[in-house]
Structures are given as C-alpha cells and as structure tokens.
Amino acid sequence: MTEPVLWAVVGATGTGKTGLSLDLADALAADGRRAEIVNADAMQVYRGMDIGTAKLPETERRGIPHHLFDVLAVTDEAAVAWYQHAARTAIREIHGRGSDAILVGGSGLYVSSVLWDFRFPPRDEKLRAELEDELERHGAGVLFTRLREADPAAAERIDPRNGRRVVRALEVLAQGVETHGGALPEAPEFWHPDTRIVATALDREELVPLLDARVERMWADGLVDEVEALRADGLERGVTAGRAIGYAQALAQLRGEVTRAEAVAETQALTRRYARRQVSWFRRYDTARWVDARAVDAARLASGTGEES
C-alpha cells in the first residue's frame, strides 16, 4: 500500500488555491487514494469570518473532509505555534486513516511551520505579561531599541511597530534561546518525508485587477454586515482577527472613521501588497511546482507527471 502523502497547495491570494485543492482531492480519489484538506489560512480559522476571507461554504466542499476551519472565536489569538500543533495533529490523524493530506492556504509562516522540521522556542507567560505591560506603558519603540541591541538579526526582520513580535523576540532572548533571526531556518528538512508542494501563480497584470474586483465583491456581498455582527462577538478585542485585511477597514467604516470608498481602496492596496509578500515567501520553496490553477491538469499533478509552469 502506498504511504500517505502530505500535499501543500500554496500561493498568493486570488490565484485559485481552493479550487485546485478540490480538483486534486478528486483526482487522488479517482486514483484510489482518499484525501482530506487542512486549512492554512490564518483568518479562515475564525468562526464567522467568511466573506472577507473567501471561505468556501460547506455546500461547495464536494463531500471532502475539511479541517481547521471555524475553530477559533474572533477574540482568540491564532499563534503560529498553536497552529503548527493543530495542523500536524490533523495531518497525523488523516494519514492514520490511510488518506493523503492537502494543506491549503497562503499564510506563509503557517505553511512553513508545518512543512519543515521547525521547533518553536519556549514560552514564559509571566515574562511575556511583564513585557506586554512595558509595551503598554512605553510603546514598541523602547522595546525595539532593546531588541536591536541584543539581537540585530532579529530586529532586522521585525517591523519596529509590531509590538507583539518585538515582545515575543525579547521573551525568547530572556530565556537564553536564540531567536532564529525572526524567521524559519534557511535550509530546514521536511517534517513529513513525502511532501509535495504545488504553488499557484498569475502574472501581476492579471492578478491585480482580480484582487481589486474581489475586494469590491466582498463589500457588495455584505462584508460590512458580517463585521457588524462579529462586533457583538468581540471582533474589536481580537488581537489577530480584528486586524485582518478588510475586517479592520470595515470596522473603521462602521465607526465612521472612513467612507466606504476609502475602506475599499485601502483594502485593495493592502491586499495587493500582501499578495506580493506571499509570492516572495513561496518563491523560496525550491521544490515547489508552479502552476496556473486555471489550466493545470489535476490528474497529472496527482500522478506526479504534471509539468511546471
């Protein structure tokens, strides 16, 4: 019997990952190999965040089991270390059933934390609370200066305004552990021995209009109403969820801080920037097979005979 495979369908937002993952699962099933899908989108783990994350409705999942969707409340923090453990647990269980696992998403650090044999530094809740209190009192700049003096490599990779990441780096350093420069190792080994990566891509000239139209469609489909409903569940208190692209802008619109047009325009700009970062991240995946999701033959991918784009 063939050993189960860990597939990863990755790429920038709007490049067809979801549809390709479904087609790949169907192709594997046609070849006698069941497959289940594991979410690797940092915002699709949240319940109720559907329109702004382009979450696939259950009715469109073709009967394929999906995991790690709608597992957190919007007030929960989706830390990468939590996600790594949850995703790997789901993958082990899928493989234990004799099925392939298809990891699907564009959150680069989430994907990388699962695919490669990477261990997160330890946590110290008391120390972090003290650092967060200092962050609240003095701001991120003071803590970032301390980090830059203690670990210039980590400081180079961290946005000085990102207080959460600055606090985490200082927490790790205080425990006598290297911060790994704020990024994954340069040449890690795969966590699962049979890992196959498919990366979706579109030319920028094609992708940008698609992304802009997608944002307009989210507002037309009721994103603001979705966000209004999530406010009652504590969205504005959510450390992670409340800052999601589109959701933060819809919240600002609801508070009267920006107009609809301004909220849409800002979301479009941030989405384009995020897509560029995603492409840069996944270009580091040396073994990835790059494809146009609209044209690739999923059956050939499943059999390992597809060609790179």
C-alpha positions in Angstrom: 0.0 0.0 0.0 1.3 3.5 -0.9 2.3 5.6 2.1 0.1 8.7 2.6 1.5 11.9 1.1 1.5 15.5 2.5 0.5 17.9 -0.3 0.7 21.6 0.0 -1.2 23.9 -2.3 0.1 27.4 -1.7 0.3 30.8 -3.4 -0.9 34.3 -3.3 -4.4 35.2 -2.5 -6.8 35.0 -5.5 -4.7 32.6 -7.5 -7.0 29.6 -7.4 -5.7 27.5 -4.5 -9.1 26.5 -3.2 -10.4 25.2 -6.5 -7.1 23.4 -7.3 -7.1 21.7 -3.9 -10.6 20.3 -4.5 -9.6 19.1 -8.0 -6.5 17.5 -6.6 -8.5 15.7 -3.9 -11.0 14.4 -6.6 -8.1 13.3 -8.8 -6.5 11.4 -6.0 -9.8 9.8 -5.2 -10.2 8.7 -8.8 -6.8 7.1 -8.5 -7.9 5.2 -5.4 -6.3 7.5 -2.8 -8.6 9.4 -0.5 -7.6 12.9 0.5 -8.6 15.4 3.2 -8.0 19.1 3.3 -6.3 21.1 6.1 -6.7 24.9 6.2 -3.5 27.0 6.2 -5.2 30.5 6.0 -4.6 32.4 9.2 -8.0 34.1 9.1 -10.2 31.1 8.0 -9.6 29.5 11.4 -12.1 32.1 12.8 -15.8 31.4 13.1 -17.9 33.9 11.3 -15.1 35.4 9.2 -16.4 34.1 5.9 -16.9 36.8 3.2 -13.7 38.7 3.9 -11.6 35.5 3.8 -13.3 34.0 0.8 -14.0 30.9 2.9 -15.5 28.0 0.9 -19.0 27.2 2.1 -19.6 23.7 3.3 -22.1 23.1 0.5 -19.3 23.6 -2.0 -16.7 21.3 -0.5 -17.7 18.3 -2.6 -18.0 16.0 0.4 -14.3 16.2 1.0 -13.4 16.5 4.7 -12.0 19.9 5.7 -10.1 20.6 8.9 -9.1 23.7 10.9 -11.9 26.0 9.5 -14.0 27.8 12.1 -12.2 26.5 15.1 -11.5 29.8 17.0 -13.6 32.6 18.3 -12.6 36.1 17.0 -11.3 37.0 20.4 -8.8 34.1 20.4 -5.2 34.6 19.3 -4.1 32.4 16.4 -0.4 31.9 17.3 1.8 30.1 14.8 3.0 27.6 17.5 -0.7 26.7 18.2 -1.4 26.4 14.5 1.6 24.1 13.9 0.5 21.7 16.6 -3.2 21.7 15.5 -2.3 21.2 11.8 0.2 18.5 12.4 -2.3 16.7 14.7 -4.9 16.8 11.9 -2.4 15.6 9.4 -1.3 12.7 11.5 -4.9 11.7 12.0 -5.6 11.9 8.3 -2.6 9.8 7.5 -3.7 7.4 10.2 -6.9 6.8 8.2 -4.7 6.0 5.1 -5.6 9.2 3.3 -3.4 11.9 1.8 -3.5 15.3 3.5 -3.7 18.5 1.4 -2.5 21.6 3.2 -4.1 24.6 1.5 -3.5 28.3 2.1 -1.4 31.4 1.6 -0.3 32.2 5.2 3.4 31.6 4.6 4.7 31.2 8.1 1.7 28.9 8.9 2.5 26.7 5.9 6.3 26.7 6.6 5.8 25.8 10.3 4.0 22.6 9.2 6.1 21.6 6.2 9.5 21.9 7.7 11.0 20.4 10.9 10.9 23.6 12.8 10.6 23.9 16.6 9.3 27.0 18.3 11.2 28.5 21.2 9.7 28.0 24.7 7.2 30.4 26.2 7.2 32.1 29.6 3.7 33.5 30.4 4.9 35.6 33.4 7.7 37.2 31.5 5.5 37.9 28.5 2.9 39.6 30.7 5.7 41.8 32.1 6.9 42.7 28.6 3.4 43.4 27.4 2.8 45.7 30.4 6.0 47.5 29.5 4.8 47.7 25.9 1.6 49.3 27.1 3.4 51.8 29.2 6.3 52.8 27.0 5.4 51.7 23.5 7.0 49.4 20.9 9.9 51.8 20.2 11.6 51.4 23.6 11.4 47.6 23.4 12.6 47.5 19.8 15.7 49.5 20.7 16.5 46.9 23.4 15.9 44.1 20.9 18.1 45.8 18.3 21.0 46.0 20.8 20.5 42.4 21.9 19.8 40.7 18.6 20.4 42.8 15.5 19.5 39.9 13.2 16.0 39.5 14.7 15.5 43.3 14.8 16.3 43.5 11.1 13.4 41.1 10.3 10.8 42.6 12.6 8.6 45.6 12.0 9.5 48.1 14.8 5.8 48.9 15.1 4.8 45.3 15.6 4.7 45.2 19.4 3.6 41.6 19.6 6.6 40.3 17.6 9.1 42.5 19.5 7.7 41.2 22.8 8.0 37.6 21.6 11.6 38.1 20.5 12.6 39.6 23.8 10.8 36.8 25.7 12.8 34.2 23.8 16.1 36.0 24.3 15.4 36.4 28.1 15.2 32.6 28.3 18.7 32.2 26.8 17.4 30.8 23.5 18.4 32.1 20.0 15.6 33.9 18.2 16.5 32.3 14.9 16.6 35.8 13.5 12.8 36.1 13.5 12.4 33.6 10.6 12.4 30.0 9.7 15.8 28.2 9.2 17.3 28.8 5.7 17.6 25.1 4.8 15.3 23.0 7.0 14.3 19.4 6.4 10.8 18.3 5.6 8.7 17.3 8.6 6.9 14.6 6.6 9.2 12.5 4.3 6.8 12.5 1.3 5.9 16.2 0.9 4.8 17.6 -2.4 4.3 21.4 -2.9 2.1 22.9 -5.7 2.3 26.7 -5.9 -0.3 28.7 -7.8 0.6 31.9 -9.6 -0.7 34.5 -12.0 1.0 37.3 -13.8 0.8 40.6 -11.9 -1.1 42.2 -14.8 -3.8 39.6 -14.4 -3.8 39.3 -10.6 -4.1 42.9 -9.6 -7.5 43.5 -11.4 -8.8 40.2 -10.0 -7.8 41.2 -6.5 -9.3 44.7 -6.8 -12.6 43.2 -8.1 -12.6 40.6 -5.3 -12.5 43.3 -2.7 -15.3 45.2 -4.4 -17.3 42.0 -4.4 -16.7 41.4 -0.7 -18.3 44.8 0.1 -21.2 44.1 -2.3 -21.7 40.6 -0.7 -22.2 42.1 2.7 -18.7 42.2 4.4 -19.7 45.3 6.5 -22.9 43.5 7.7 -20.7 40.4 8.6 -18.3 42.7 10.5 -21.2 44.4 12.3 -22.4 41.0 13.5 -18.9 40.0 14.6 -18.5 43.1 16.7 -21.0 41.6 19.1 -18.7 38.6 19.4 -15.8 40.8 20.3 -14.1 41.3 17.0 -12.7 44.7 18.0 -11.0 43.0 21.0 -9.4 40.3 18.8 -5.7 40.7 18.7 -5.4 38.8 15.4 -8.9 38.8 13.9 -9.6 42.4 14.4 -6.5 43.4 12.4 -7.3 41.2 9.4 -7.2 42.9 6.0 -10.7 44.0 5.1 -12.1 43.5 8.6 -10.0 46.3 10.1 -11.2 48.6 7.3 -14.8 47.6 7.6 -14.6 48.3 11.3 -13.2 51.8 10.6 -16.1 52.3 8.2 -18.6 51.3 10.8 -17.0 53.7 13.3 -17.3 56.5 10.8 -13.6 57.0 10.5 -13.5 56.3 6.8 -16.0 56.2 3.9 -17.0 53.1 2.1 -14.8 54.1 -0.9 -11.8 54.8 1.4 -12.3 51.5 3.2 -12.4 49.6 -0.1 -9.4 51.4 -1.6 -7.3 50.8 1.5 -8.3 47.1 1.5 -7.3 46.8 -2.2 -3.9 48.4 -1.6 -3.2 46.2 1.4 -4.4 43.1 -0.5 -2.1 43.8 -3.4 0.9 44.4 -1.0 0.0 41.1 0.8 -0.1 39.2 -2.4 3.4 40.5 -3.3 4.7 39.3 0.1 3.1 35.9 -0.4 4.8 35.5 -3.8 8.2 36.4 -2.3 7.7 34.0 0.5 6.7 31.0 -1.6 9.4 31.6 -4.2 11.8 30.3 -1.5 10.2 26.9 -1.8 12.8 25.3 -4.1 10.9 22.1 -4.6 7.5 23.8 -5.4 5.9 23.0 -8.8 4.5 26.3 -10.0 1.2 26.2 -12.0 -1.6 28.2 -13.4 -4.6 26.8 -11.4 -6.9 27.6 -14.3 -5.0 25.4 -16.7 -3.2 22.7 -14.8 -4.3 19.0 -15.1 -5.1 17.9 -11.5 -4.9 14.2 -12.6 -1.4 14.7 -13.8 -0.4 16.5 -10.6 -1.9 13.7 -8.5 0.1 11.1 -10.5 3.3 13.2 -10.3 3.5 13.7 -14.1 2.4 17.3 -14.3 4.8 19.9 -15.7 6.0 23.0 -14.1 4.7 26.3 -15.4 
